[in-house]
Amino acid sequence: MDVLTADELDKIVSSSKIAAKYNEDVDEVSAYEMLTQKLEHAAATEKEVEAKTESKKEEKSTLDKILNSSVTRQVGRTAASLITRTLLGVLGLGGSTTRRKKTWF
């Protein structure tokens, strides 16, 4: 075995089956640059969509604001709970209560 000359090396490389694949020039854009470009594009698209939805968004009416408020929901829950307890109590289906035995002395 001896050191190959430049001509011998070129001959071996040119006859290689994988030389064609690995001698191609590759785009020098890195994966980081590609991902950064995609993220920037997605952010710009998202901003455009938000701008369109904000322009289309109408202000809620006073009735919608009242019906969707947390205070109204809590009042509704409390009223429903009270009505349910009252009706079940009248029907004798209420929760168990501890009753004391009456003593005469």
N, C-alpha and C positions, 0 to 999 in steps of 0.2 A: 504494500500500500504506500502510495506516495501522495504528495500534495497535488490537487487538481489544478490544471492551468485554467485560465479564463475561458479559452475555447472549449475545453472539455466540460467545464461547468455550464456554459451556455447550451451546449449540445444536450446535456442531461436534463437541464431545466426545460428546454423547448420540447423534448420528447415526453415530459411528465404529463400525466392526465390531470393532475390537480393544479398545474401551473396556470392554466387558463382562468380558473376560478379565483386564485389568489393574486393574480397579476392585474386584476381589474381595479380601476380607481374607485374609491368609495367616497360617498358624500361625507364631508367633514363636519356635518352638523351633529353635535353630540345628543345623546338621549336627554340630558338635562335641558338643553336648549329647546328640544322638541316639546318636552313636557311643560316648560315655562311658557312657550308660545301658546300651547293648548289652554293652559290655565288663564292666561291673559285674555284669550278669545272668549272663554267661558264666562269670565268676570264681566267683560264688556257686554256680552249677550244678556247676562243676568240684569245688569243695570238698565239695559234697554227695556227689558220685560217689566221691571219694576216701575220704570217711568211711564210705560203705557198703562199699567194697572192703576197707578196713582191718578193718572189723568182721567181714567174711566170711573174711578171710585167716587160714589156719591156719599154725601154726608148722611148719616142716619137720622131719621126723624126722631122727635122727642118721644113718641110712643115706643119706637124700637129701643131707644136708650133706656127707657124705664123698664120695659119687659126683659131686657137682657142684663139688667144690673144685678149684682150679687145680693143687694138688700131685698129686692123683689122676690128673688128665688128663695131666700131664707124665710121671708114672711109666708110665702106659699107653702113651703115645707112645714112650717110651724102650724099653719092653719089646717093643713091636711092631716097632720098628726093629731091635733086636738079634736077634729071632727071624727076621725077614725076611732079614737079612744072613747069619745062620748057615745057614738053609735054602738060600739061593742059593749060598753058598760050598760047601756039601756037594754040590750039584748041578753045580757047576762053572760057574755062571752069575753068579758074583760080579763085582764091579768089576775093572777092569784093574789088575794089579799089575806093578810093574817088577821083573823078576828079574835077578839078576846071573849072568853066566856063570861057571861054576866054572873056576877055573884051578888047575893042579896045582903050581904053584911058589910 
